[in-house]
Amino acid sequence: MSKNFQHLVSTAVPIAIENIDTDQIIPARFLKATTREGFGENLFRDWRFESNDAPKKDFVLNNPIYKGEILVAGKNFGCGSSREHAAWAIADYGFKVVISSFFADIFKNNALNNFILPIQVTDEFLDKIFSAIEKDPAAKLEVDLDKQSLKIVATGEETSFDINPYKKTCLTNGYDDIDYLLSLRKEIEAYEASREFNF
Amino acid sequence: MGKTLFDKIWDSHVVVSKPGFPDAVYINTHFIHEVTSPQAFDGLRKRGIPVFRTAKTRATADHNVPTIDQHLPIKEALSRKQVEMLTTNTKEFGVELYGLGHPYQGIVHVIGPELGITLPGMTIVCGDSHTSTHGAFGAIAFGIGTSEVEQVLATQCILQYRPKRMKIEVNGKLKKGVVSKDIILYIISKISASGATGYFVEYAGEAIRSLSMEARMTICNMSIEMGARGGLIAPDETTFEYIKGREFAPKGADWDKSLAYWKTLYTDADAAFDVTLTFDAADIEPMITYGTNPGMGIGVTQHIPTLESLEDKEKPSFKKSLDYMGLEPGSGLLGKKVDYVFIGSCTNSRIEDLRMVADFVKGKKKADDVVVWIVPGSKQVEAQAKKEGIDKIFEEAGFNLRQPGCSACLGMNEDKVPAGMYCISTSNRNFEGRQGPNARTFLASPLSAAAAAITGKVTDVRELV
């Protein structure tokens, strides 16, 4: 997993399904590993493989014409369980960006903590991306974190996206939250001392 | 202007607030379990740092544990390894563990409240999205990812942006046969599985106020199923009464001081919410889900929406969902045959849930071709059920009272619903594969699940009570 992100031009893999929950991204029975690596092989396991492990031909990850480092999905992506394994699986598979018109809160945090950029666009722009890929699976998208812009290269259609400035800095420079929190040790101890109800 | 309960608690836990940065929020209680903690402990090892405040983290094993023969080694090697690793990690880092065989072991969101660890005014986190359960005590409680578990272990703090506030008021009185699970399934069916994303919810109104603590926990537990960061209920006499005398609850002078503080924990009359939603308890009937997210719910006598009633772009996901469930748009669920009944999970495995089911099934027999699993939320719930003779009632009805754990809620341990089978379940998620690959889940209340256990099909429990 790369520990920073700035700029990316890539084709994208489309899954036009809404409410994709983290049990679909990585089913519970694959949460038993005790490291962060290797979850990519079970990404979307039950949509991707039959119960006998044969690939399901109609699933997009098994279709060689769709590839790239960007995943595009329907609204409310990543709802359900807090399992960070979902973000690890997406990163391990090789995605660096996930685009949707709406993300579940915990997933969004987990993605950012693993240097995956979640880009929220309008329903209309999401439809434009899906149409562009449907027309040409080799259609490229361009993500510029510094400018906070996302472009469909072929049509030149462009949109901006939000990211909070702290997370943007973390992503650009490869910092993580613990580095920052550890630097607050004195403030944390002072807080503890000031509390009457420090249960 | 006054403050919401949420803001009162949040403000009193902010350690550092800098413009452009998320708030560093102090965490009073951190629960961990075997699935989402190993990588966090590993992170501490890599950084060469200890757990900052060992007494503020408590561990239990719940997701992977079998619910029969718990005295034997766990059969599945990877599950066994994860549980063993929790033992090793908690020992190495000095964290208290209520592991398999311990009298306090159980589902993490059941044991916190029953041990008096969960208290009003606290901030509580756990690497599990149903941490929202603890909000029933007037605490800010929410689920976190493993990187955040590591943050809390390392610093007892977490970085978070303050969510928006939503108030959900349920007024009036519940009708016969309708319980707290129906309230929350109803709310989610009205606002959808993403209707509260970005918000922290406060539940209020007469119908909420009149609920017991355990019933309130069921409501708060499922806040995450509408996308909310968490949900809370202002503490009151019901709350204080529940906490008093519990193992780790404050005692003596500490109790008096705590109580005085807890009584300040309410939303001021002139405080503003970003959104307020109002529902009438009398409109709620026993609920059941028909689809593959918790927002896809209907009253048990109602019909699944027709394709024509949906917008074009909703249709593909809706059809995929109903194909998975083997159901037709526009059809009803009453009388639909069920194969499994699961009563358990952090949503509905407390002693009151078991009592409710026992009262209902006493003297009745389960339908022949239904498998019924009743899984208590903790060793303490199990012991109490046995003390009250509830286990005997279940036995006579042909039910199977198992041992505590997450069980068939998430298809991670041995308790899985076979492919294609229908399970009416008191758990919280009906996602594809949630209870096992290709298993089909109907979410419902313990009462509705018990009714289906007796009749062998989806039943309007109001006809039997």
Chai-1 contact restraints between the chains, C-beta under 6 A:
chainA,res_idxA,chainB,res_idxB,connection_type,confidence,min_distance_angstrom,max_distance_angstrom,comment,restraint_id
A,I17,B,S317,contact,1.0,0.0,6.0,A-B,restraint_1
A,E18,B,S317,contact,1.0,0.0,6.0,A-B,restraint_2
A,N19,B,A193,contact,1.0,0.0,6.0,A-B,restraint_3
A,N19,B,N293,contact,1.0,0.0,6.0,A-B,restraint_4
A,D21,B,F431,contact,1.0,0.0,6.0,A-B,restraint_5
A,D23,B,F431,contact,1.0,0.0,6.0,A-B,restraint_6
A,D23,B,R434,contact,1.0,0.0,6.0,A-B,restraint_7
A,P27,B,G433,contact,1.0,0.0,6.0,A-B,restraint_8
A,A28,B,L410,contact,1.0,0.0,6.0,A-B,restraint_9
A,A28,B,G411,contact,1.0,0.0,6.0,A-B,restraint_10
A,A28,B,M412,contact,1.0,0.0,6.0,A-B,restraint_11
A,R29,B,G411,contact,1.0,0.0,6.0,A-B,restraint_12
A,R29,B,M412,contact,1.0,0.0,6.0,A-B,restraint_13
A,L31,B,V35,contact,1.0,0.0,6.0,A-B,restraint_14
A,K32,B,L78,contact,1.0,0.0,6.0,A-B,restraint_15
A,K32,B,Q82,contact,1.0,0.0,6.0,A-B,restraint_16
A,T34,B,P38,contact,1.0,0.0,6.0,A-B,restraint_17
A,T34,B,M85,contact,1.0,0.0,6.0,A-B,restraint_18
A,R36,B,Q39,contact,1.0,0.0,6.0,A-B,restraint_19
A,D46,B,G433,contact,1.0,0.0,6.0,A-B,restraint_20
A,D46,B,P437,contact,1.0,0.0,6.0,A-B,restraint_21
A,N76,B,S194,contact,1.0,0.0,6.0,A-B,restraint_22
A,C79,B,A193,contact,1.0,0.0,6.0,A-B,restraint_23
A,S81,B,S129,contact,1.0,0.0,6.0,A-B,restraint_24
A,S82,B,D128,contact,1.0,0.0,6.0,A-B,restraint_25
A,S82,B,S129,contact,1.0,0.0,6.0,A-B,restraint_26
A,S82,B,G143,contact,1.0,0.0,6.0,A-B,restraint_27
A,S82,B,G145,contact,1.0,0.0,6.0,A-B,restraint_28
A,E84,B,G145,contact,1.0,0.0,6.0,A-B,restraint_29
A,E84,B,T146,contact,1.0,0.0,6.0,A-B,restraint_30
A,A104,B,G227,contact,1.0,0.0,6.0,A-B,restraint_31
A,D105,B,T197,contact,1.0,0.0,6.0,A-B,restraint_32
A,D105,B,R229,contact,1.0,0.0,6.0,A-B,restraint_33
A,I106,B,G143,contact,1.0,0.0,6.0,A-B,restraint_34
A,N110,B,G145,contact,1.0,0.0,6.0,A-B,restraint_35
A,N113,B,S147,contact,1.0,0.0,6.0,A-B,restraint_36
A,P165,B,G20,contact,1.0,0.0,6.0,A-B,restraint_37
A,Y166,B,G20,contact,1.0,0.0,6.0,A-B,restraint_38
A,Y166,B,F21,contact,1.0,0.0,6.0,A-B,restraint_39
A,D177,B,Q151,contact,1.0,0.0,6.0,A-B,restraint_40
A,D177,B,L159,contact,1.0,0.0,6.0,A-B,restraint_41
A,I178,B,Q151,contact,1.0,0.0,6.0,A-B,restraint_42
A,I178,B,A154,contact,1.0,0.0,6.0,A-B,restraint_43
A,L181,B,Q151,contact,1.0,0.0,6.0,A-B,restraint_44
A,L181,B,T155,contact,1.0,0.0,6.0,A-B,restraint_45
A,L181,B,C157,contact,1.0,0.0,6.0,A-B,restraint_46
A,L184,B,V16,contact,1.0,0.0,6.0,A-B,restraint_47
A,L184,B,A24,contact,1.0,0.0,6.0,A-B,restraint_48
A,E187,B,V15,contact,1.0,0.0,6.0,A-B,restraint_49
A,E187,B,V16,contact,1.0,0.0,6.0,A-B,restraint_50
A,I188,B,V15,contact,1.0,0.0,6.0,A-B,restraint_51
A,I188,B,C157,contact,1.0,0.0,6.0,A-B,restraint_52
A,Y191,B,V15,contact,1.0,0.0,6.0,A-B,restraint_53
A,Y191,B,Y26,contact,1.0,0.0,6.0,A-B,restraint_54
A,F197,B,Y261,contact,1.0,0.0,6.0,A-B,restraint_55
A,F199,B,N28,contact,1.0,0.0,6.0,A-B,restraint_56
